[in-house]
Structure formats: structure tokens, C-alpha cells
Amino acid sequence: MASREVQMEDLRCVAATRDGHPDAFGDIVRRYQDRIFNTIYRLLGDYEEAKDLAQQTFLRAYMSLDRFRGNSSFYTWLYRIGVNAALDERKKRSRNPHLVGDSIVLASEEDGRHVSSDPDDPAERVLTREREQAVTKAITSLDELHRSVLVLRDIEGMDYDDISEVLSCPRGTVKSRLHRARLVLKEKLKDMMQ
């Protein structure tokens, strides 16, 4: 969950935007653009589509500010918009299979960066890339409900209550979906973990 100070700053920016100062919304965009993009990217696996949907998320939020009531934190409300856009896109892709890519790549692969214990060791880089691809493929194979919970909790670090709000489902459902997603992921990656 966002810190109290960040929540207050979000509310200040929302109020200023509503009062006719659209530049205040730029502070919100700068604060959350990377996180929204990364979440959408991990849900979709398409870099360009994620960029477009992240922009659409902020545009939709800006156009819908009058509907934000403050019942949840602003970032949870914003995430809900972004996650719903990504899930809608996945549904559209499932109806049109030619739109689905072969696999998702990790953000570090897209920009050429790789995490390694020894970045100068070619064998270590290859092994790291293979692991990333295996994990990515396993995450991609999850259905959208399990994938969404896994990405929001284990990759984005959101707490259960925020995930519950973003996905509009009870906290218990979030926990059971996450448990199931982790079990499926563990099974898919068992060879790599040995």
C-alpha cells in the first residue's frame, strides 16, 4: 500500500486537476507511469501494446477523475483501470488468436539488460536468459485470473487488500488464486529448480 504521504499527495494532485490545473496530473503520471507500464507489460507480454495501454490508462483516469470518490487509494483506483485494460486486451486476443505473441519477455530482456551474478561470464548470461525465458513462459501459460494475481502480488508487491480492490474480488479469492498460481508455476518450473 502507498505511504500516507504519497496518498495525500495523490489527493492533492487530483483536487488541483479537478480545479483546472491539469499539470498537477503530470505529477501522478510521473509517479506511477513505470509501475503501470510494468504491470500491463507483464500481463500482456507485448512491449508496444503495454506502452499504448499505459497511456490509455492515464487518459482514462484523467477523463474519469470525477468518478474517483476516494473510497480506495488513488493508485489502487488507477491500477484497476490499467489491469482492466490489460485483461480486456487479453480477452480480445483470446478471441483473435493471431494477435497473441509466442511468449512474454521480461522487461530486462526488452532493453537488453540482464541480471547475473557475473555479468562478464557468457555462460552465466546464457543460463540467466534461459531461466528468465522459462519463468516467463510459465507465467504466460497461466490463465488471466491466476496470472493477474501472481503479477500483482509477487512481481509488483501489492498487498492482498489492494489486489482485491484492483481485481474486484474478495481477499480470500485473491489468496486462493495466488496459491493455485504458485502451485502451477512450481510444477511448470520443477525441472529448472532441480
MODELLER restraints for C-alpha pairs under 7 A, 6 or more apart:
rsr = mdl.restraints
at = mdl.atoms
rsr.add(forms.Gaussian(group=physical.xy_distance, feature=features.Distance(at['CA:1:A'], at['CA:158:A']), mean=6.59, stdev=0.5))
rsr.add(forms.Gaussian(group=physical.xy_distance, feature=features.Distance(at['CA:1:A'], at['CA:159:A']), mean=6.42, stdev=0.5))
rsr.add(forms.Gaussian(group=physical.xy_distance, feature=features.Distance(at['CA:1:A'], at['CA:162:A']), mean=6.93, stdev=0.5))
rsr.add(forms.Gaussian(group=physical.xy_distance, feature=features.Distance(at['CA:7:A'], at['CA:73:A']), mean=6.47, stdev=0.5))
rsr.add(forms.Gaussian(group=physical.xy_distance, feature=features.Distance(at['CA:7:A'], at['CA:74:A']), mean=6.98, stdev=0.5))
rsr.add(forms.Gaussian(group=physical.xy_distance, feature=features.Distance(at['CA:10:A'], at['CA:28:A']), mean=6.72, stdev=0.5))
rsr.add(forms.Gaussian(group=physical.xy_distance, feature=features.Distance(at['CA:10:A'], at['CA:74:A']), mean=6.46, stdev=0.5))
rsr.add(forms.Gaussian(group=physical.xy_distance, feature=features.Distance(at['CA:13:A'], at['CA:24:A']), mean=5.12, stdev=0.5))
rsr.add(forms.Gaussian(group=physical.xy_distance, feature=features.Distance(at['CA:13:A'], at['CA:25:A']), mean=6.01, stdev=0.5))
rsr.add(forms.Gaussian(group=physical.xy_distance, feature=features.Distance(at['CA:14:A'], at['CA:25:A']), mean=6.83, stdev=0.5))
rsr.add(forms.Gaussian(group=physical.xy_distance, feature=features.Distance(at['CA:16:A'], at['CA:24:A']), mean=6.12, stdev=0.5))
rsr.add(forms.Gaussian(group=physical.xy_distance, feature=features.Distance(at['CA:17:A'], at['CA:24:A']), mean=5.61, stdev=0.5))
rsr.add(forms.Gaussian(group=physical.xy_distance, feature=features.Distance(at['CA:17:A'], at['CA:25:A']), mean=5.95, stdev=0.5))
rsr.add(forms.Gaussian(group=physical.xy_distance, feature=features.Distance(at['CA:29:A'], at['CA:58:A']), mean=6.94, stdev=0.5))
rsr.add(forms.Gaussian(group=physical.xy_distance, feature=features.Distance(at['CA:36:A'], at['CA:54:A']), mean=6.13, stdev=0.5))
rsr.add(forms.Gaussian(group=physical.xy_distance, feature=features.Distance(at['CA:36:A'], at['CA:79:A']), mean=6.72, stdev=0.5))
rsr.add(forms.Gaussian(group=physical.xy_distance, feature=features.Distance(at['CA:36:A'], at['CA:82:A']), mean=6.62, stdev=0.5))
rsr.add(forms.Gaussian(group=physical.xy_distance, feature=features.Distance(at['CA:37:A'], at['CA:50:A']), mean=6.04, stdev=0.5))
rsr.add(forms.Gaussian(group=physical.xy_distance, feature=features.Distance(at['CA:37:A'], at['CA:51:A']), mean=6.29, stdev=0.5))
rsr.add(forms.Gaussian(group=physical.xy_distance, feature=features.Distance(at['CA:37:A'], at['CA:54:A']), mean=5.25, stdev=0.5))
rsr.add(forms.Gaussian(group=physical.xy_distance, feature=features.Distance(at['CA:39:A'], at['CA:156:A']), mean=6.98, stdev=0.5))
rsr.add(forms.Gaussian(group=physical.xy_distance, feature=features.Distance(at['CA:40:A'], at['CA:50:A']), mean=5.48, stdev=0.5))
rsr.add(forms.Gaussian(group=physical.xy_distance, feature=features.Distance(at['CA:40:A'], at['CA:82:A']), mean=6.73, stdev=0.5))
rsr.add(forms.Gaussian(group=physical.xy_distance, feature=features.Distance(at['CA:40:A'], at['CA:83:A']), mean=6.50, stdev=0.5))
rsr.add(forms.Gaussian(group=physical.xy_distance, feature=features.Distance(at['CA:40:A'], at['CA:86:A']), mean=5.76, stdev=0.5))
rsr.add(forms.Gaussian(group=physical.xy_distance, feature=features.Distance(at['CA:41:A'], at['CA:47:A']), mean=6.04, stdev=0.5))
rsr.add(forms.Gaussian(group=physical.xy_distance, feature=features.Distance(at['CA:41:A'], at['CA:50:A']), mean=4.90, stdev=0.5))
rsr.add(forms.Gaussian(group=physical.xy_distance, feature=features.Distance(at['CA:42:A'], at['CA:151:A']), mean=6.85, stdev=0.5))
rsr.add(forms.Gaussian(group=physical.xy_distance, feature=features.Distance(at['CA:43:A'], at['CA:86:A']), mean=6.51, stdev=0.5))
rsr.add(forms.Gaussian(group=physical.xy_distance, feature=features.Distance(at['CA:43:A'], at['CA:148:A']), mean=6.50, stdev=0.5))
rsr.add(forms.Gaussian(group=physical.xy_distance, feature=features.Distance(at['CA:44:A'], at['CA:50:A']), mean=6.95, stdev=0.5))
rsr.add(forms.Gaussian(group=physical.xy_distance, feature=features.Distance(at['CA:44:A'], at['CA:86:A']), mean=6.46, stdev=0.5))
rsr.add(forms.Gaussian(group=physical.xy_distance, feature=features.Distance(at['CA:44:A'], at['CA:90:A']), mean=6.69, stdev=0.5))
rsr.add(forms.Gaussian(group=physical.xy_distance, feature=features.Distance(at['CA:45:A'], at['CA:103:A']), mean=6.71, stdev=0.5))
rsr.add(forms.Gaussian(group=physical.xy_distance, feature=features.Distance(at['CA:45:A'], at['CA:104:A']), mean=3.95, stdev=0.5))
rsr.add(forms.Gaussian(group=physical.xy_distance, feature=features.Distance(at['CA:45:A'], at['CA:105:A']), mean=6.24, stdev=0.5))
rsr.add(forms.Gaussian(group=physical.xy_distance, feature=features.Distance(at['CA:46:A'], at['CA:104:A']), mean=6.70, stdev=0.5))
rsr.add(forms.Gaussian(group=physical.xy_distance, feature=features.Distance(at['CA:53:A'], at['CA:85:A']), mean=6.76, stdev=0.5))
rsr.add(forms.Gaussian(group=physical.xy_distance, feature=features.Distance(at['CA:54:A'], at['CA:82:A']), mean=6.65, stdev=0.5))
rsr.add(forms.Gaussian(group=physical.xy_distance, feature=features.Distance(at['CA:57:A'], at['CA:81:A']), mean=5.97, stdev=0.5))
rsr.add(forms.Gaussian(group=physical.xy_distance, feature=features.Distance(at['CA:57:A'], at['CA:82:A']), mean=5.17, stdev=0.5))
rsr.add(forms.Gaussian(group=physical.xy_distance, feature=features.Distance(at['CA:61:A'], at['CA:78:A']), mean=6.57, stdev=0.5))
rsr.add(forms.Gaussian(group=physical.xy_distance, feature=features.Distance(at['CA:76:A'], at['CA:162:A']), mean=6.15, stdev=0.5))
rsr.add(forms.Gaussian(group=physical.xy_distance, feature=features.Distance(at['CA:76:A'], at['CA:165:A']), mean=6.92, stdev=0.5))
rsr.add(forms.Gaussian(group=physical.xy_distance, feature=features.Distance(at['CA:76:A'], at['CA:166:A']), mean=6.03, stdev=0.5))
rsr.add(forms.Gaussian(group=physical.xy_distance, feature=features.Distance(at['CA:77:A'], at['CA:166:A']), mean=6.86, stdev=0.5))
rsr.add(forms.Gaussian(group=physical.xy_distance, feature=features.Distance(at['CA:79:A'], at['CA:166:A']), mean=6.22, stdev=0.5))
rsr.add(forms.Gaussian(group=physical.xy_distance, feature=features.Distance(at['CA:80:A'], at['CA:166:A']), mean=4.26, stdev=0.5))
rsr.add(forms.Gaussian(group=physical.xy_distance, feature=features.Distance(at['CA:80:A'], at['CA:167:A']), mean=6.64, stdev=0.5))
rsr.add(forms.Gaussian(group=physical.xy_distance, feature=features.Distance(at['CA:93:A'], at['CA:99:A']), mean=5.47, stdev=0.5))
rsr.add(forms.Gaussian(group=physical.xy_distance, feature=features.Distance(at['CA:93:A'], at['CA:100:A']), mean=5.86, stdev=0.5))
rsr.add(forms.Gaussian(group=physical.xy_distance, feature=features.Distance(at['CA:103:A'], at['CA:137:A']), mean=6.04, stdev=0.5))
rsr.add(forms.Gaussian(group=physical.xy_distance, feature=features.Distance(at['CA:103:A'], at['CA:140:A']), mean=6.65, stdev=0.5))
rsr.add(forms.Gaussian(group=physical.xy_distance, feature=features.Distance(at['CA:104:A'], at['CA:136:A']), mean=5.93, stdev=0.5))
rsr.add(forms.Gaussian(group=physical.xy_distance, feature=features.Distance(at['CA:104:A'], at['CA:137:A']), mean=6.79, stdev=0.5))
rsr.add(forms.Gaussian(group=physical.xy_distance, feature=features.Distance(at['CA:104:A'], at['CA:140:A']), mean=6.46, stdev=0.5))
rsr.add(forms.Gaussian(group=physical.xy_distance, feature=features.Distance(at['CA:105:A'], at['CA:136:A']), mean=6.38, stdev=0.5))
rsr.add(forms.Gaussian(group=physical.xy_distance, feature=features.Distance(at['CA:106:A'], at['CA:136:A']), mean=6.82, stdev=0.5))
rsr.add(forms.Gaussian(group=physical.xy_distance, feature=features.Distance(at['CA:108:A'], at['CA:114:A']), mean=5.76, stdev=0.5))
rsr.add(forms.Gaussian(group=physical.xy_distance, feature=features.Distance(at['CA:116:A'], at['CA:124:A']), mean=6.63, stdev=0.5))
rsr.add(forms.Gaussian(group=physical.xy_distance, feature=features.Distance(at['CA:116:A'], at['CA:125:A']), mean=6.30, stdev=0.5))
rsr.add(forms.Gaussian(group=physical.xy_distance, feature=features.Distance(at['CA:116:A'], at['CA:128:A']), mean=6.39, stdev=0.5))
rsr.add(forms.Gaussian(group=physical.xy_distance, feature=features.Distance(at['CA:118:A'], at['CA:124:A']), mean=6.61, stdev=0.5))
rsr.add(forms.Gaussian(group=physical.xy_distance, feature=features.Distance(at['CA:119:A'], at['CA:125:A']), mean=6.44, stdev=0.5))
rsr.add(forms.Gaussian(group=physical.xy_distance, feature=features.Distance(at['CA:138:A'], at['CA:185:A']), mean=6.06, stdev=0.5))
rsr.add(forms.Gaussian(group=physical.xy_distance, feature=features.Distance(at['CA:138:A'], at['CA:188:A']), mean=6.16, stdev=0.5))
rsr.add(forms.Gaussian(group=physical.xy_distance, feature=features.Distance(at['CA:139:A'], at['CA:147:A']), mean=6.43, stdev=0.5))
rsr.add(forms.Gaussian(group=physical.xy_distance, feature=features.Distance(at['CA:139:A'], at['CA:185:A']), mean=6.88, stdev=0.5))
rsr.add(forms.Gaussian(group=physical.xy_distance, feature=features.Distance(at['CA:146:A'], at['CA:177:A']), mean=5.50, stdev=0.5))
rsr.add(forms.Gaussian(group=physical.xy_distance, feature=features.Distance(at['CA:146:A'], at['CA:178:A']), mean=6.37, stdev=0.5))
rsr.add(forms.Gaussian(group=physical.xy_distance, feature=features.Distance(at['CA:146:A'], at['CA:181:A']), mean=5.23, stdev=0.5))
rsr.add(forms.Gaussian(group=physical.xy_distance, feature=features.Distance(at['CA:147:A'], at['CA:181:A']), mean=6.95, stdev=0.5))
rsr.add(forms.Gaussian(group=physical.xy_distance, feature=features.Distance(at['CA:149:A'], at['CA:174:A']), mean=6.57, stdev=0.5))
rsr.add(forms.Gaussian(group=physical.xy_distance, feature=features.Distance(at['CA:149:A'], at['CA:177:A']), mean=6.75, stdev=0.5))
rsr.add(forms.Gaussian(group=physical.xy_distance, feature=features.Distance(at['CA:149:A'], at['CA:178:A']), mean=5.75, stdev=0.5))
rsr.add(forms.Gaussian(group=physical.xy_distance, feature=features.Distance(at['CA:150:A'], at['CA:178:A']), mean=5.75, stdev=0.5))
rsr.add(forms.Gaussian(group=physical.xy_distance, feature=features.Distance(at['CA:150:A'], at['CA:181:A']), mean=6.54, stdev=0.5))
rsr.add(forms.Gaussian(group=physical.xy_distance, feature=features.Distance(at['CA:152:A'], at['CA:158:A']), mean=5.67, stdev=0.5))
rsr.add(forms.Gaussian(group=physical.xy_distance, feature=features.Distance(at['CA:152:A'], at['CA:163:A']), mean=6.73, stdev=0.5))
rsr.add(forms.Gaussian(group=physical.xy_distance, feature=features.Distance(at['CA:153:A'], at['CA:159:A']), mean=6.49, stdev=0.5))
rsr.add(forms.Gaussian(group=physical.xy_distance, feature=features.Distance(at['CA:160:A'], at['CA:171:A']), mean=6.12, stdev=0.5))
rsr.add(forms.Gaussian(group=physical.xy_distance, feature=features.Distance(at['CA:160:A'], at['CA:174:A']), mean=6.77, stdev=0.5))
rsr.add(forms.Gaussian(group=physical.xy_distance, feature=features.Distance(at['CA:161:A'], at['CA:171:A']), mean=6.16, stdev=0.5))
rsr.add(forms.Gaussian(group=physical.xy_distance, feature=features.Distance(at['CA:164:A'], at['CA:170:A']), mean=5.63, stdev=0.5))
rsr.add(forms.Gaussian(group=physical.xy_distance, feature=features.Distance(at['CA:164:A'], at['CA:171:A']), mean=5.27, stdev=0.5))
rsr.add(forms.Gaussian(group=physical.xy_distance, feature=features.Distance(at['CA:164:A'], at['CA:174:A']), mean=6.27, stdev=0.5))
